[in-house]
Amino acid sequence: MRTVDLIHRKRDGEELSSEEIAAFVDGYTNGTIPDYQASAFLMAVFFSGMTDREVSSLTERMVQSGETVDLSSVPGVKVDKHSTGGVGDKTSLIAAPLAAAAGVTVPMISGRALGHTGGTLDKLESIPGLRTDLTLDEFRQQLAQHQLAFIGQSAEIAPADARIYALRDATATVESIPLIASSIMSKKLAAGLDAIILDVKVGAGAFMKRQVDARRLAQMMVGIGRRMDKRVQALITDMNQPLGYAVGNALEVMEVSQTLQNAGPTDLTRLSLELAARMIHLGKVTATLDEARELATKKLLDGSGYRKLKEVIAAQGGNPAVLDRFELLPNATGAREISSPRPGYISAIDAEYIGQASAMIGAGRDTKEDSIDPAVGVILEVKVGQKVDAGGVLCRLYYTREDNVDEAAQLVEDAFRISSTAPESRELILEVVG
C-alpha cells in the first residue's frame, strides 16, 4: 500500500485498518516513510481524528516497535500513575511512596519537563547523586526490594513513539487527542503494568484547556487500556492555578518533603492522597476505595510514605538527608519579590504564565536537549481566594542568573488577578472516568 493513499484516506476522515496503521508506524520507524509524508499523516489525524479502534491499533503497534518490560518476576500488582502535565504538579513523588508504603508495587516510568510543564525526572535529578538511568535488571531488583523505582523511558521502550513525538513537536500536532492518548499509553503498556491511574489536567496550565477535551482524552486512554486487559482509571483535575506553592525542581522536592510530613499545601495533599488511594485500590490491597483512602491517610500520618521516599532516594544513589536539610539541595543565589499593586482577593493565578516564567529563568526547557537549572523557580505566597493587602507579597522568584529575570517577573505579575470580592471556590477533582 502507498503512503500517499493512507494520507488521502485519513485526510478524508476514513477509518484505516490495523494493517494500514501498522504499515505507517513500521515505515516511519524504519525510515522508509520520510518526514514529509509522516508530517502530512499526522496533520490529517489532527484534523480528522481517529476512531477508538484506530487509536488502539496505533498504540499496540507503537508498543510492538520495541521491547516490553517483563515484570513477571516481581511480586505484586504493578500500578503506575501518569499526569498529562501541569505546573507545580509533584504528586508522583508523594502518591507513589504512599502507595508503595501501603504494599503496592509501583514501577514509575517518568518523563522530563517540556515547555511550561514540569517533569518528574528533572525534580528527582535535583537530588545530588540520584540516578534515574537504571538498567532494566536494576529496575526489577529495586522493585522487588523496595516496591518503588523511578526510571526514564529507555530507547528500547516504544521507539516509534519517540520518533513520532519529536515530529509532532515540530509540526504543531502535539495537541491531537488521539496522538496524545496513543503516546502516553504506548509507553505505559510497554512497561509491564497491570493498572494505571491517569491524572488528566485541564485549564490554563494544561495542554487541555477545555473540560470536554480532557474528558475525551481520559475516555480514550481508559478505553485503550481496557481493550488491552489493563485496569485504568482517570481523574480530571483543575490546572488553572499551580498545584501547591512551589514551581521549580529543587523547590518542588522541598514541598514534597513537607507534604509527606503532613505539613504541605491543602490542594497538593488532597490530590496526592486521592491518587495514592486509587493506586492502592487498583493494586488490590484493599477491597474498597474508602478503605484505600483510610490506608493512604494512615501512611501519610505515620510517616511511612516519607520514609519510603528516603529509602528509594538512597537505593538510587541519592542523599536522603536532602528531605530534612534543604541546604543540601541546589539553592538559588538571587530572589525577587512580586508585590500586589492593590488590596483585594486573588481571583485567578494563570498557571501557564507562572510555568513560562519559571522555565524562562531556567527551570524548564523548550527542546529536549536544553539543560535545566534545578535551583530556580517560583514560590507562591498566596492562592486563589486569599485576601492580599496593597504591597503584600504575591510570590517570590528565585534565580541564579540575571538573564530574563525582568521579563519573568513581568509575566508572573500578569498571572495574578485581583478583585474586590472573593471568587467562588472551584473543585480540584472535576470528574472520574473509568
C-alpha positions in Angstrom: 0.0 0.0 0.0 1.2 3.5 -0.8 1.7 6.0 2.0 0.0 8.7 -0.1 -3.2 6.6 -0.2 -3.2 6.4 3.6 -2.7 10.1 3.9 -5.5 10.7 1.4 -7.9 8.4 3.2 -7.2 9.8 6.6 -7.4 13.3 5.3 -11.0 12.5 4.1 -11.9 11.1 7.5 -11.9 7.4 6.6 -11.1 4.7 9.1 -7.9 2.9 8.5 -7.4 -0.9 9.2 -5.0 -2.2 11.8 -2.7 -3.4 8.9 -2.6 0.1 7.4 -1.8 1.8 10.7 0.9 -0.9 11.3 2.4 -0.1 7.9 2.6 3.6 8.7 4.2 3.0 12.1 6.7 0.4 10.8 7.5 2.5 7.8 8.2 5.7 9.7 10.2 3.8 12.4 12.5 2.0 9.9 12.9 5.1 7.7 11.1 4.1 4.6 8.4 6.7 5.1 10.1 10.2 5.0 9.4 13.0 7.4 7.3 15.0 4.9 4.8 12.2 4.4 4.7 11.3 8.1 4.1 15.0 8.9 1.2 15.0 6.4 -0.3 11.9 8.0 -0.1 13.5 11.5 -1.8 16.7 10.3 -4.5 14.5 8.7 -5.0 12.8 12.0 -5.0 16.2 13.8 -7.9 17.5 11.6 -9.9 14.2 11.0 -9.3 12.4 14.3 -9.2 8.7 14.8 -11.8 6.1 15.9 -11.2 4.2 19.2 -10.2 1.1 17.2 -7.7 3.1 15.2 -6.1 4.6 18.4 -5.9 1.1 19.9 -4.2 -0.2 16.7 -1.8 2.7 16.7 -0.9 2.2 20.4 -0.5 -1.5 20.1 1.9 -1.1 17.1 4.0 1.5 18.9 4.3 -0.9 21.9 5.4 -3.6 19.5 8.0 -1.3 17.9 10.4 -2.0 20.8 11.0 -4.1 23.9 8.3 -4.7 26.5 9.5 -4.8 30.1 8.9 -8.1 31.7 8.0 -7.6 35.4 6.5 -11.1 35.9 9.4 -11.9 38.3 8.5 -9.0 40.5 5.8 -9.9 43.1 2.6 -7.9 43.5 0.2 -6.0 41.3 2.1 -3.4 39.3 0.5 0.1 39.3 1.8 3.3 37.8 0.5 6.9 37.9 0.8 9.3 35.0 -0.1 13.1 34.7 -0.7 14.8 31.4 1.5 17.7 32.6 1.0 20.7 34.8 2.6 23.5 36.8 3.8 22.6 40.3 2.5 19.1 39.8 4.7 17.0 42.1 2.1 14.4 43.0 4.1 11.4 41.6 6.7 12.0 44.3 4.0 11.9 47.0 1.4 9.4 45.8 3.9 6.8 44.7 5.7 6.5 48.0 2.4 6.4 49.9 1.1 3.6 47.6 4.4 1.7 47.9 4.3 2.0 51.7 0.8 0.5 51.6 2.1 -2.6 49.7 1.6 -1.6 46.0 4.4 -2.3 43.6 5.0 1.0 41.8 7.2 1.0 38.6 7.3 4.7 37.9 8.4 5.3 34.3 8.6 9.1 34.2 9.2 12.0 31.8 11.0 15.3 31.6 9.9 18.9 31.6 8.9 20.3 28.2 7.7 23.9 27.7 6.0 25.2 30.8 5.1 21.8 32.3 7.4 20.1 34.8 8.9 16.6 34.7 9.3 14.1 37.5 12.8 13.0 36.3 14.1 16.6 36.5 12.7 17.0 40.0 14.4 13.8 41.1 17.7 14.7 39.5 17.9 17.9 41.5 18.8 15.5 44.4 22.6 15.1 44.4 23.8 11.7 43.3 20.4 10.3 42.4 20.3 8.1 39.2 17.2 7.6 37.1 19.1 5.8 34.3 18.7 2.3 35.9 19.1 -0.7 33.8 16.1 -2.9 33.4 17.7 -5.5 35.8 18.4 -2.8 38.4 14.8 -1.6 37.9 13.3 -5.1 38.6 15.7 -5.7 41.5 14.7 -2.4 43.2 11.0 -3.0 42.7 11.3 -6.4 44.3 13.2 -5.0 47.2 11.6 -1.6 47.8 8.2 -1.7 45.8 9.1 1.6 44.1 11.6 2.7 41.5 11.8 5.8 39.3 13.2 5.4 35.7 13.1 7.3 32.5 11.8 5.9 29.2 14.7 4.0 27.6 15.4 4.0 23.8 14.2 0.4 23.7 10.7 1.2 25.0 8.2 2.2 22.3 10.9 3.7 19.9 8.1 4.5 17.4 6.5 6.9 19.9 9.8 8.7 20.5 10.2 9.3 16.7 6.5 10.3 16.2 6.6 12.5 19.4 9.6 14.5 18.1 7.8 15.0 14.8 4.6 16.1 16.5 6.6 18.7 18.4 7.9 20.1 15.1 4.6 20.0 13.2 2.2 21.7 15.6 0.3 18.4 16.1 1.1 18.0 19.9 -2.5 18.8 20.9 -4.1 16.0 18.9 -6.1 13.9 21.4 -5.7 10.5 19.6 -1.9 11.2 19.3 -1.6 12.2 23.0 -3.6 9.1 24.1 -1.5 6.7 22.0 1.8 8.3 23.0 1.1 8.1 26.8 -0.5 4.6 26.7 2.2 3.0 24.4 4.9 3.9 26.9 2.8 2.7 29.9 1.7 -0.6 28.2 5.3 -1.4 27.2 6.3 -1.2 30.9 4.7 -4.4 32.1 2.0 -2.7 34.2 -1.2 -4.2 35.5 -3.0 -1.0 36.2 -2.6 2.8 35.6 -4.1 5.9 37.3 -4.2 8.9 35.0 -4.3 12.5 36.2 -5.7 14.4 33.2 -5.1 18.1 33.8 -7.4 20.8 32.4 -7.2 24.6 32.5 -4.8 27.4 31.8 -1.7 25.5 32.8 -2.6 22.3 31.0 -2.4 21.1 27.4 -6.1 20.6 27.5 -7.8 24.0 28.1 -11.4 22.7 27.9 -13.0 20.1 30.1 -14.8 18.4 27.1 -11.3 17.8 25.5 -9.9 16.5 28.8 -12.8 14.1 29.1 -12.4 12.8 25.6 -8.7 12.2 26.2 -9.4 10.4 29.5 -12.1 8.2 27.9 -9.8 7.4 25.0 -6.9 6.3 27.3 -9.1 4.3 29.6 -10.6 2.6 26.6 -7.1 1.7 25.2 -6.1 0.2 28.5 -9.3 -1.8 28.9 -9.0 -3.2 25.3 -5.5 -4.4 26.3 -6.8 -6.0 29.6 -5.4 -3.4 31.9 -7.2 -1.7 34.8 -7.2 2.0 34.1 -8.9 4.9 35.8 -8.6 8.7 35.1 -9.2 11.8 37.3 -9.8 15.1 35.5 -8.2 17.7 37.7 -8.0 21.5 37.7 -4.8 23.2 36.4 -5.9 26.8 36.3 -3.6 27.8 39.2 -0.4 26.0 40.1 -0.7 22.9 42.4 0.8 23.7 45.8 3.0 26.7 46.3 6.4 25.6 44.7 7.2 25.6 41.0 10.7 24.6 40.1 12.7 21.3 40.6 14.6 21.5 43.9 11.8 23.8 45.3 9.2 21.2 44.5 11.3 18.4 46.2 11.3 20.6 49.3 7.5 20.9 49.1 7.2 17.1 48.6 9.2 16.6 51.8 6.9 18.9 53.7 3.8 17.2 52.3 4.9 13.7 53.2 5.4 15.1 56.7 1.8 16.3 56.7 2.8 20.0 56.5 2.1 20.6 52.8 -0.4 22.7 50.9 -4.1 21.6 51.2 -4.6 21.1 47.5 -1.5 19.1 46.9 -2.1 16.9 49.9 -5.7 16.2 48.9 -4.9 15.3 45.3 -1.9 13.2 46.2 -3.9 11.2 48.8 -6.7 10.6 46.3 -4.3 9.4 43.6 -2.5 7.2 46.2 -5.8 5.7 47.3 -6.8 4.8 43.8 -3.4 3.2 43.2 -3.9 1.2 46.4 -7.4 0.1 45.4 -6.4 -0.8 41.8 -3.4 -2.7 43.4 -5.9 -4.9 45.2 -4.5 -4.1 48.6 -8.0 -3.1 49.9 -11.5 -4.2 48.9 -13.0 -0.8 48.7 -11.9 2.7 47.7 -12.9 4.1 51.1 -10.6 1.6 52.8 -7.8 2.6 50.4 -8.3 6.3 51.3 -8.0 5.4 55.0 -4.8 3.5 54.4 -3.3 6.2 52.3 -4.0 8.8 55.0 -2.5 6.4 57.6 0.7 6.1 55.6 0.9 9.9 55.4 0.2 10.5 59.1 2.6 7.7 60.4 5.4 8.9 58.2 5.9 5.7 56.3 5.4 7.4 52.9 8.1 9.9 53.9 10.4 7.0 55.0 9.7 5.1 51.7 10.8 8.1 49.6 14.0 8.4 51.6 14.6 4.7 51.2 14.2 4.9 47.4 16.4 8.0 47.1 19.2 6.1 48.9 18.6 3.0 46.7 19.0 5.1 43.5 22.3 6.7 44.7 20.9 10.0 46.1 21.3 11.5 49.5 18.1 11.0 51.5 19.2 13.7 54.0 18.0 16.3 51.5 14.4 15.8 52.7 15.5 17.0 56.2 18.2 19.5 55.2 17.1 21.6 52.3 20.5 23.3 52.1 21.9 20.1 50.6 19.7 20.7 47.5 20.7 23.2 44.8 19.8 26.7 46.1 19.2 29.9 44.1 21.6 32.9 44.6 19.0 35.6 43.9 15.4 36.3 44.8 12.9 38.9 43.8 9.5 39.7 45.4 6.4 40.4 43.4 4.0 42.6 45.3 0.3 43.3 44.9 -0.4 46.7 43.4 -3.7 47.0 45.3 -5.7 45.3 48.1 -8.3 42.6 47.3 -8.9 38.9 46.8 -6.8 36.7 44.5 -9.4 35.7 41.8 -7.1 33.9 39.5 -3.4 32.8 39.1 -2.7 31.8 35.5 -0.7 28.6 35.8 0.7 28.8 32.3 2.2 32.3 32.9 3.8 31.0 36.2 5.1 27.9 34.3 6.5 30.0 31.5 8.2 32.5 33.9 9.8 29.6 35.8 11.0 28.0 32.5 12.3 31.4 31.3 14.8 31.6 34.3 16.0 28.0 33.7 13.5 25.6 35.4 12.1 24.2 32.2 13.2 23.5 28.6 11.9 24.5 25.1 13.6 21.5 23.5 14.5 18.1 24.9 18.2 19.0 24.5 18.0 22.1 26.8 19.7 21.9 30.2 17.8 22.7 33.4 18.8 24.8 36.4 17.5 22.7 39.3 17.7 25.6 41.9 15.4 28.2 40.2 11.7 28.7 40.2 8.7 30.5 41.8 7.2 30.2 45.3 3.7 31.5 45.6 2.8 33.2 48.9 -1.0 33.3 48.2 -3.5 31.1 46.4 -6.9 31.8 44.7 -9.5 33.0 47.2 -7.0 34.5 49.7 -7.0 38.2 50.7 -4.0 40.4 50.0 -3.0 43.9 51.1 -1.6 46.6 48.8 2.2 45.9 48.7 1.6 42.4 50.1 3.9 39.7 48.6 2.2 37.6 45.9 5.2 35.3 45.2 9.0 35.2 45.1 11.1 34.5 42.0 14.4 32.5 42.7 17.2 32.7 40.2 20.9 32.1 39.7 21.4 34.3 36.6 20.1 37.8 35.8 19.1 36.8 32.2 15.3 37.1 31.6 14.5 37.9 35.3 12.8 41.2 34.4 10.7 39.5 31.7 9.9 36.6 34.0 8.9 39.0 36.8 6.5 40.8 34.5 5.0 37.5 33.4 4.4 36.5 37.0 2.9 39.8 37.9 0.5 39.4 34.9 -0.5 36.0 36.1 -2.3 37.3 39.2 -5.8 38.7 39.0 -7.1 40.7 42.0 -10.7 41.6 42.6 -12.7 43.4 45.2 -14.8 40.3 46.1 -13.8 36.7 46.9 -14.2 34.3 43.9 -16.4 31.2 44.0 -14.5 28.1 45.1 -13.6 25.7 42.3 -13.4 21.9 42.7 -9.9 20.4 42.4 -11.1 16.9 41.2 -13.7 17.6 38.5 -14.5 14.1 37.2 -13.6 10.5 37.4 -13.5 8.4 34.2 -13.4 4.6 34.4 
